[in-house]
Amino acid sequence: SRWYQRRVRGHHSGNLLASCSMDNTAKLFDIVSERCRCTFRRHSDSVNSTTFLPYSNILCTCSADKTISVWDIRTGLCAQTFYGHVNSINSISFNIQGSTIASCDAYGIVKLWDVRQVMEIDSFNFEPHPANSVVFDTSGSCLAVASNDGNIKMLEVEKNKVCELFGHKDSVQAAVFNRNGEMLISASSDNTVRVWS
């Protein structure tokens, strides 16, 4: 196939996976039956990332079409669309409360969105390097941004304070907090995985 899957995310139930693809769709798979339950079609360019709202039936997707869509996985319908990025969106993350979405794009712009009001709350500029991944910690007060400059930007959301983690020798492609939020794990194009505490 000329289209390939980009990323896969698991649902809290353990029975569902969401994937995103360069064919402009996201798909929801049932692990038990090994079948696709739903195909989400709304984006006009590649879907670059998916994430589930914790403990819910809500899926969020972001795309190179510069939009973020929020879906109800029970119906397959798009509930909300967020507009505001001017470049391809690479990654998205919900805070644990589900009230805020963080997104990052190919020019290093990170945005925070109010889910209920469907509006932008704040924006942070980490240009000129692309931001590859964003992830909230378990408290929702800290946001890790994996950057193409080889560093991880740690953003204290309420204080608008940024510090950087140095150590990778090439682009940081992904970052994730462990379950209790005490450690951050990062993966880089330098072929290393680092654990930060």
C-alpha positions as CSV (number, residue, x, y, z in Angstrom):
1,S,0.0,0.0,0.0
2,R,1.3,3.5,-0.8
3,W,-0.3,4.9,2.4
4,Y,1.2,4.0,5.8
5,Q,0.1,4.3,9.4
6,R,2.0,7.0,11.3
7,R,1.2,6.5,15.0
8,V,-1.0,4.2,17.1
9,R,-2.7,5.0,20.5
10,G,-4.4,2.7,22.9
11,H,-7.8,3.3,24.6
12,H,-8.0,3.0,28.5
13,S,-10.3,-0.1,28.1
14,G,-7.4,-2.0,26.5
15,N,-9.7,-3.2,23.7
16,L,-9.3,-0.3,21.2
17,L,-6.5,1.2,19.2
18,A,-6.6,4.4,17.1
19,S,-4.2,5.0,14.2
20,C,-3.5,7.9,11.9
21,S,-2.5,7.8,8.3
22,M,-1.2,9.7,5.4
23,D,-4.4,8.8,3.5
24,N,-6.1,11.7,5.5
25,T,-7.9,9.3,7.8
26,A,-7.8,8.0,11.4
27,K,-9.1,4.5,12.2
28,L,-10.4,2.8,15.3
29,F,-9.6,-0.9,15.7
30,D,-11.1,-3.5,17.9
31,I,-8.2,-5.6,19.3
32,V,-10.4,-8.5,20.2
33,S,-12.1,-8.9,16.8
34,E,-9.0,-7.6,14.9
35,R,-11.3,-5.4,12.8
36,C,-11.7,-1.7,12.0
37,R,-14.7,-0.4,13.9
38,C,-14.7,3.1,12.4
39,T,-12.9,5.3,9.9
40,F,-12.8,9.0,10.7
41,R,-12.8,11.2,7.5
42,R,-12.8,14.9,7.7
43,H,-9.2,16.0,7.3
44,S,-8.0,17.2,3.9
45,D,-4.3,16.2,4.5
46,S,-2.4,13.5,6.4
47,V,-3.5,12.8,10.0
48,N,-0.3,13.1,12.0
49,S,-1.4,12.1,15.6
50,T,-4.3,10.8,17.6
51,T,-5.0,10.8,21.3
52,F,-7.9,9.6,23.5
53,L,-9.4,11.8,26.2
54,P,-8.6,9.7,29.3
55,Y,-11.5,7.4,30.4
56,S,-13.9,8.6,27.8
57,N,-15.2,7.8,24.3
58,I,-13.5,10.9,22.8
59,L,-10.7,10.8,20.2
60,C,-8.7,13.8,19.1
61,T,-6.9,14.0,15.8
62,C,-4.5,16.5,14.3
63,S,-3.5,17.0,10.7
64,A,-1.2,18.6,8.1
65,D,-4.4,20.5,7.1
66,K,-3.7,22.7,10.2
67,T,-6.8,21.6,12.1
68,I,-7.6,19.6,15.2
69,S,-10.8,17.5,15.3
70,V,-12.5,15.9,18.3
71,W,-14.6,12.8,17.6
72,D,-17.2,10.7,19.4
73,I,-15.9,7.1,18.8
74,R,-19.4,5.7,19.5
75,T,-21.0,7.5,16.5
76,G,-17.9,8.3,14.4
77,L,-19.0,11.9,14.2
78,C,-16.8,15.0,14.5
79,A,-18.0,17.0,17.5
80,Q,-15.6,19.9,17.3
81,T,-12.9,21.4,15.0
82,F,-10.2,23.8,16.2
83,Y,-8.6,26.3,13.8
84,G,-5.6,28.5,14.4
85,H,-2.4,26.9,13.4
86,V,-0.8,28.1,10.2
87,N,1.4,25.1,9.7
88,S,1.1,21.3,9.8
89,I,0.2,20.1,13.3
90,N,2.5,17.3,14.5
91,S,1.1,16.2,17.8
92,I,-1.7,16.7,20.4
93,S,-2.3,15.9,24.0
94,F,-5.2,16.2,26.4
95,N,-4.6,17.2,30.0
96,I,-6.0,14.6,32.5
97,Q,-9.1,16.7,33.2
98,G,-9.9,16.8,29.5
99,S,-10.4,20.6,29.7
100,T,-7.3,21.5,27.6
101,I,-5.7,20.3,24.4
102,A,-2.0,21.1,23.7
103,S,-0.9,21.0,20.1
104,C,2.5,21.6,18.3
105,D,3.3,22.3,14.7
106,A,6.1,22.1,12.1
107,Y,7.3,25.6,12.9
108,G,7.7,25.1,16.6
109,I,4.4,26.8,17.7
110,V,2.7,25.2,20.7
111,K,-0.9,26.1,21.4
112,L,-3.3,25.4,24.3
113,W,-7.0,25.1,23.5
114,D,-10.1,25.3,25.7
115,V,-12.1,22.2,24.9
116,R,-15.5,23.5,26.1
117,Q,-15.3,26.9,24.5
118,V,-13.5,25.6,21.3
119,M,-11.0,28.4,21.4
120,E,-7.3,29.1,21.8
121,I,-6.1,29.9,25.3
122,D,-2.4,30.5,24.8
123,S,0.4,30.2,22.2
124,F,4.2,29.7,22.7
125,N,6.8,30.2,20.0
126,F,9.7,27.7,19.9
127,E,10.7,28.6,16.3
128,P,12.7,28.0,14.1
129,H,12.8,24.3,15.0
130,P,9.7,22.1,14.5
131,A,8.0,20.7,17.6
132,N,7.5,17.0,17.1
133,S,5.5,16.0,20.1
134,V,3.7,17.4,23.1
135,V,2.5,15.7,26.3
136,F,1.0,16.8,29.6
137,D,2.2,15.4,32.9
138,T,-0.3,13.7,35.1
139,S,-1.1,17.0,37.0
140,G,-1.8,18.9,33.7
141,S,0.5,21.7,34.9
142,C,3.6,20.8,33.0
143,L,3.9,20.3,29.2
144,A,6.9,18.6,27.6
145,V,7.7,19.6,24.0
146,A,10.0,17.4,21.9
147,S,11.9,19.6,19.6
148,N,13.9,19.2,16.4
149,D,16.7,21.2,18.0
150,G,17.6,18.1,20.1
151,N,16.1,19.5,23.3
152,I,13.0,19.1,25.3
153,K,11.1,22.2,26.4
154,M,9.4,21.9,29.8
155,L,6.6,24.4,30.0
156,E,4.9,25.3,33.3
157,V,1.5,26.1,31.9
158,E,0.1,28.4,34.6
159,K,3.4,30.3,35.1
160,N,4.4,30.5,31.4
161,K,7.8,29.4,32.5
162,V,10.1,27.4,30.2
163,C,13.2,25.3,31.0
164,E,15.1,23.0,28.7
165,L,16.4,19.5,29.0
166,F,19.7,19.0,27.1
167,G,21.3,15.7,26.3
168,H,20.1,14.4,22.9
169,K,22.4,14.9,19.9
170,D,19.7,15.0,17.3
171,S,16.0,15.7,16.9
172,V,13.8,14.6,19.8
173,Q,10.9,12.8,18.1
174,A,8.7,11.8,21.1
175,A,8.3,12.3,24.9
176,V,6.0,10.6,27.4
177,F,5.6,10.8,31.2
178,N,5.3,7.6,33.2
179,R,2.0,6.9,35.0
180,N,2.8,8.8,38.2
181,G,4.4,11.7,36.3
182,E,7.8,11.4,38.1
183,M,9.8,10.5,35.0
184,L,9.8,11.7,31.4
185,I,11.0,9.3,28.7
186,S,12.3,10.8,25.4
187,A,13.2,9.2,22.1
188,S,15.5,10.8,19.6
189,S,16.9,10.5,16.0
190,D,20.3,10.0,17.7
191,N,19.1,6.4,18.3
192,T,18.8,6.9,22.1
193,V,16.0,6.8,24.6
194,R,16.6,8.9,27.7
195,V,14.9,8.9,31.1
196,W,14.6,12.2,33.0
197,S,13.6,12.6,36.6
